[in-house]
């Protein structure tokens, strides 16, 4: 996912998926082996495993791959965009928080890699539904788009991908005033207070709305839309 203004300071357009965002759609994730495409450090993998689902990951960043493997087990090195349908990597469904700059191609790849009945689930800006004429194969009547689940609460996450200590996961207590909050000792930004409009503040979130888009191979009919 990415913010509306500006971009990630990470060349892979990486943002760690908040656990709450995954929990929101856990009941829609059917049993089987899930592949977390572009798993990063394994945030989605960990959430799925906690919900009793089997999960594997594929990631092109070796440092994050090591983190995901250490925490959650079965991960593989590779660029998901170029993954072969006949790969030895076995799975039933695919889930991801795709790099925003290649999201359409990422989703097309995922949709083409699942078998009949398989789910392809991705966290995207709600605006992905716009400009449908450019993406009729993904959001049109024959796209196999089955569900769109809008997140009522906008995701909040740390944009400091350069912070190797907190890993972009630091939050100060909600009762702490922004003017009094400092980055924790050891962080790259240690000693600095969050900026007034920074997502580090407990009341700030990303500046746009997000939704989980669920494609199902072989789905016929209209997609359902709900807000959670």
C-alpha positions, 0 to 999 in steps of 0.5 A: 500500500502507499500513501496518497502524497509522496511515496515510500523511501523504499525502492520496492514501494514497501509498506508493512501491512497492519495486523488489524487490516488482515483480521478484518477479512479473516472470515473470508479466507477459506482453508487451503495453502495461502501464498503471501506474494511479496511477503516482506517481513511476514506481517500477513503470513503471521496474521494468517497463521494465527487464524489457523491457515497455512501460509507460505511467502515469496519475497525479493528482498533478502533481508525481509525474506530472512525476517519472514522465514525466521518468524513464520517458516516457509518462504522463498526468494523470487520476484512474484511478477515473474513467477511461473504457473508451473512453479514447484511452489504449491498453494491454493490461494494468493494474498498480498499488499501489492506494490502500488506502482505495479498493482494491476500487473501484480493482480493479473499475475496472481489471478492467473496463478490460482486454479478454479475456485482459488482466491486472489486477495489484495489490499488496494486503494478504494480508488482502484475501482475508478478508471475502470475503463483502463482495467475492465479485465480486473473490475469489469463484469467478467473480471471474476471480482467477487468481493470488495471489503472497504476498511472503515478505519484507514490503516495507520502505519509507520513510513520510516522504512529506514528505521531498522530498530522499530521496523516501522511499528512504533506507536506511542500511547494514545494518551501521550501528546504528539508534542511529547512523543519521541522516537524510541532509543536506538531508532534512526530517528531517536530524539526526534518528535513526530511531525504534526502531520506524521502517521507516528501520531496516534490520531493520524492515518494514511490519507486515503481509503483502502479495501480488500479486493477478492477475486475468485477463479471461475466466479460469475456474477456481480461483486459484493461490496461491504464496509467493515 
